[in-house]
Amino acid sequence: CALYANEAWLPDFVRFVYQANFAEDQDISSVNLISSLLAKAGQNSDEILAAANTDAAKQALKDQTQHALSINVFGAPFMMVGDEPFWGNDRLEQAIYFAANGKLPSNVTLS
């Protein structure tokens, strides 16, 4: 994804992957699944999968992994909204609320 970070279709694709993995318990390491999700996002899966196997993509993955380690990512799903981390499926709604409102709902506190 790092090679396509600024593409308009990427947020939809990421949502499709999260849905497949965390809601439908599908194997997101499957090339066939990723190909179908890219197509669902309106993309040429052959082109993107080929780009994912380049040295530039491999370096981008290493760089993103180092960045994740530097901000203490320790599991998935993990989301950053600004500087605020959200970890776990049960925090997704909080992350969405925080992204839309700049704060958590009044009945939620961070500990």
Secondary structure, 3 states (H helix, E strand, C coil): CHHHCCCCCHHHHHHHHHHHHHHCCCCCCCHHHHHHHHHHCCCCHHHHHHHHCCHHHHHHHHHHHHHHHHCCCCCCCEEEECCEEEECHHHHHHHHHHHHHCCCCCCCCCC
